[in-house]
């Protein structure tokens, strides 16, 4: 599929990359809203995995003319990973506070003889 020795990028390949970009953006939005453990996040992740597999099998990422889109996808993926890491740290901190509070309540109950 060439015209004047310039390879034409099939619309379906561009569509796959655009769809993957959209899924990554939706996942980032869910994480920023605090919904990274939601059922919707799992569905979006499965869809993204499917798209990545199709894209890899078609060799789309290796195409030089798609370098900008590949870099944008990489940045979106890195942003998503960072957002998930930040949320995970926040949740771990909150869980630690809950555990300390539970321990404090247990100690208090023992000291007043409720246990």
Helices and strands as residue ranges (DSSP letters): E 2-3, E 6-7, H 11-32, H 39-58, G 60-62, G 64-66, H 67-111
